[in-house]
Amino acid sequence: MFWTDWGDAAKIEKCAMDGDSTSRQVLVNRDIVWPNGLTIDYEEGRIWWVDARLGTVESMLLNGQDRKTTIRNWRVRNTFSITLFQDSIYLTRRSRGRRVIKINKNGRGVKRIQRYLYGPRGIVVYHRLRQPGTRGQ
């Protein structure tokens, strides 16, 4: 289980699904301000997140190693949620046009999918490839 925490000590943490406190681990606690959405890339074994204050989309391995900034751009500030499918990242943005944005995983090709939505929040891709253990079923 992964989660974000805002505040004076913003961070991303993980813990075993049973909540055992000995498995709790801080993965990111520096250069992070408003971590909003999280999503897991099962193909690459990475967790992705958006930082609404910094205007970044970042990722790291599930163990917290190999942190990478994919994009730092005002166009992804005030983002709320993130999901991905294949080579694309999808974000919701709650201000300045309230929109859904699509970005290539390499950080190129920022594209507006929809705008002027009423308070977009969560975004999810439903597809069997996004669910581990269901391929070919």
RAHU-V406401 format. One record per residue. N is the residue number from 1. PSI is psi in radians with two decimals (none if undefined). NEAR is the number of other ideal C-beta (glycine too) atoms within 12 Angstrom. Layout:
n->N psi->PSI near->NEAR
n->N psi->PSI near->NEAR
This chain:
n->1 psi->2.33 near->20
n->2 psi->2.58 near->29
n->3 psi->2.86 near->23
n->4 psi->2.77 near->34
n->5 psi->2.24 near->24
n->6 psi->-2.99 near->17
n->7 psi->-2.89 near->13
n->8 psi->-0.49 near->9
n->9 psi->1.11 near->16
n->10 psi->2.53 near->25
n->11 psi->2.93 near->27
n->12 psi->2.30 near->37
n->13 psi->2.91 near->26
n->14 psi->2.78 near->27
n->15 psi->2.73 near->18
n->16 psi->2.67 near->14
n->17 psi->-0.36 near->10
n->18 psi->-0.03 near->10
n->19 psi->0.16 near->12
n->20 psi->2.06 near->12
n->21 psi->-0.40 near->10
n->22 psi->-0.30 near->9
n->23 psi->-0.09 near->13
n->24 psi->2.33 near->19
n->25 psi->2.29 near->22
n->26 psi->2.16 near->19
n->27 psi->-0.67 near->32
n->28 psi->2.26 near->36
n->29 psi->0.27 near->20
n->30 psi->2.64 near->17
n->31 psi->0.81 near->18
n->32 psi->2.40 near->31
n->33 psi->-1.09 near->27
n->34 psi->1.21 near->26
n->35 psi->2.08 near->38
n->36 psi->-1.69 near->38
n->37 psi->2.65 near->38
n->38 psi->2.59 near->35
n->39 psi->2.72 near->34
n->40 psi->2.33 near->26
n->41 psi->1.73 near->30
n->42 psi->-0.54 near->23
n->43 psi->-0.76 near->17
n->44 psi->-0.08 near->19
n->45 psi->0.72 near->17
n->46 psi->2.65 near->29
n->47 psi->2.39 near->36
n->48 psi->2.58 near->45
n->49 psi->2.83 near->45
n->50 psi->2.50 near->46
n->51 psi->1.90 near->39
n->52 psi->-0.54 near->30
n->53 psi->-0.79 near->21
n->54 psi->-0.31 near->26
n->55 psi->0.80 near->28
n->56 psi->2.67 near->37
n->57 psi->2.15 near->46
n->58 psi->2.88 near->40
n->59 psi->2.87 near->36
n->60 psi->2.86 near->30
n->61 psi->2.77 near->20
n->62 psi->-0.34 near->23
n->63 psi->0.04 near->15
n->64 psi->-0.06 near->23
n->65 psi->2.88 near->15
n->66 psi->0.87 near->17
n->67 psi->2.32 near->25
n->68 psi->2.41 near->23
n->69 psi->2.07 near->24
n->70 psi->-0.70 near->33
n->71 psi->2.47 near->32
n->72 psi->1.91 near->21
n->73 psi->2.47 near->24
n->74 psi->-0.42 near->17
n->75 psi->-0.27 near->27
n->76 psi->0.24 near->42
n->77 psi->2.69 near->27
n->78 psi->0.49 near->30
n->79 psi->2.67 near->47
n->80 psi->-0.75 near->33
n->81 psi->2.78 near->34
n->82 psi->2.51 near->44
n->83 psi->2.99 near->32
n->84 psi->2.78 near->36
n->85 psi->2.17 near->26
n->86 psi->-2.02 near->18
n->87 psi->0.26 near->18
n->88 psi->2.54 near->30
n->89 psi->2.40 near->41
n->90 psi->2.34 near->38
n->91 psi->2.63 near->45
n->92 psi->2.45 near->36
n->93 psi->2.27 near->40
n->94 psi->0.03 near->30
n->95 psi->2.96 near->21
n->96 psi->1.03 near->17
n->97 psi->-0.15 near->20
n->98 psi->1.53 near->22
n->99 psi->2.99 near->30
n->100 psi->2.28 near->33
n->101 psi->2.50 near->39
n->102 psi->2.33 near->31
n->103 psi->2.47 near->35
n->104 psi->2.61 near->20
n->105 psi->-0.38 near->27
n->106 psi->0.00 near->16
n->107 psi->-0.02 near->23
n->108 psi->2.82 near->16
n->109 psi->0.87 near->19
n->110 psi->2.12 near->28
n->111 psi->2.31 near->18
n->112 psi->2.18 near->22
n->113 psi->-0.76 near->21
n->114 psi->2.58 near->19
n->115 psi->2.98 near->19
n->116 psi->0.71 near->15
n->117 psi->2.81 near->20
n->118 psi->1.72 near->11
n->119 psi->0.97 near->15
n->120 psi->2.38 near->27
n->121 psi->-1.78 near->19
n->122 psi->2.64 near->20
n->123 psi->2.38 near->32
n->124 psi->2.44 near->18
n->125 psi->2.17 near->24
n->126 psi->1.98 near->11
n->127 psi->2.55 near->15
n->128 psi->-0.48 near->14
n->129 psi->-0.31 near->18
n->130 psi->-0.04 near->21
n->131 psi->1.85 near->17
n->132 psi->2.46 near->13
n->133 psi->0.03 near->10
n->134 psi->0.03 near->12
n->135 psi->2.32 near->12
n->136 psi->0.05 near->7
n->137 psi->none near->8
